[in-house]
Each structure stands twice: as C-alpha cells, then as structure tokens.
Amino acid sequence: MENQPKVKIYSTPACPYCVTLKEYLKEKGFEFEDIDVSQDQNALNEMIEKSGQMHVPVLQIGETIVIGFDREKINGLLNIKE
C-alpha cells in the first residue's frame, strides 16, 4: 500500500487475538513489523512504556497506539472500508 503509516504489532505466538489481528491486516493488504515480546525483553519493555499495558496485542500505527484488536479504531487509522 502506498503512503501507508508504519505498522508494528507487539505480540506473542500463543495469543489468539494477535493471530487474528495479523491475519486481518494481511487480508486487507497491509504490511507490518511483528515483534514477539515473549522472546525480546527490550521489545516488551518498549511496548509497556508506549502502551502502559502488559497484554498483547498492542498495535502501533504511525505514532498512535491501539490496545487489542480494536477493529473500528484500526479501520479508521488505516482507512479500511468494510
């Protein structure tokens, strides 16, 4: 996608919401950086600092943090029409 904001997903392999979120973004044609916080303590610390949360998924779209798979908010930020 052209002019797409940078998208990062802080996730773990065991998180079903993380899997659903990644499948949703792939289905909609969005590229993203997948960060496995179960394997990377620095990334976990970064996620907690940005979101105030220890739960995944945490999605960063540009400078905006989205907690969980908030489809409505994600669609708005990425201009996804359903």
C-alpha positions in Angstrom: 0.0 0.0 0.0 1.3 3.5 -0.9 1.8 6.1 1.8 0.8 3.5 4.5 1.8 4.5 8.0 4.4 2.3 9.6 2.6 -0.5 11.5 4.1 -2.5 14.4 2.4 -5.3 16.2 3.7 -6.3 19.7 2.5 -9.9 20.0 3.2 -13.4 21.3 2.8 -16.7 19.4 0.3 -18.0 21.9 -2.1 -15.1 21.7 -5.2 -15.9 19.6 -6.1 -12.1 19.2 -2.6 -11.5 17.9 -3.0 -14.2 15.2 -6.5 -12.8 14.2 -5.1 -9.3 14.0 -2.2 -10.3 11.8 -4.5 -12.3 9.5 -6.9 -9.3 9.3 -4.1 -6.9 8.3 -2.7 -9.4 5.7 -6.1 -9.9 4.3 -6.5 -6.1 3.9 -3.1 -5.9 2.2 -1.1 -4.1 5.0 2.5 -4.8 5.8 3.6 -4.7 9.4 6.5 -5.4 11.7 5.7 -8.3 14.0 7.5 -8.1 17.3 7.4 -11.2 19.5 7.6 -9.8 23.1 7.8 -13.3 24.5 11.3 -13.6 23.0 12.5 -10.0 23.4 12.7 -8.3 26.8 13.6 -4.9 25.3 10.6 -5.0 23.0 8.4 -6.0 25.9 9.7 -3.0 27.9 9.2 -0.7 24.9 5.6 -2.0 24.5 4.8 -1.4 28.2 6.4 2.1 28.0 4.3 3.1 24.9 1.0 1.5 26.0 1.0 1.2 29.7 -0.1 -2.4 29.1 1.4 -5.8 29.6 -1.2 -7.5 27.5 -0.9 -8.2 23.7 -1.6 -7.4 21.1 -0.5 -3.8 21.1 -0.6 -2.1 17.7 1.4 1.0 16.7 0.1 2.8 13.6 2.4 5.7 12.9 2.5 7.4 16.4 -0.9 6.1 17.5 -1.1 3.1 20.0 -4.1 0.7 19.8 -4.6 -1.7 22.6 -6.0 -5.1 21.5 -7.8 -5.9 18.2 -10.0 -2.8 18.1 -11.3 -3.2 14.6 -13.2 0.1 14.4 -10.2 2.1 15.5 -7.7 0.2 13.3 -10.1 0.6 10.3 -10.3 4.4 11.0 -6.5 4.8 11.3 -5.7 2.7 8.2 -8.8 3.9 6.1 -10.1 0.4 5.8 -13.6 0.3 4.4 -15.6 -2.8 5.3 
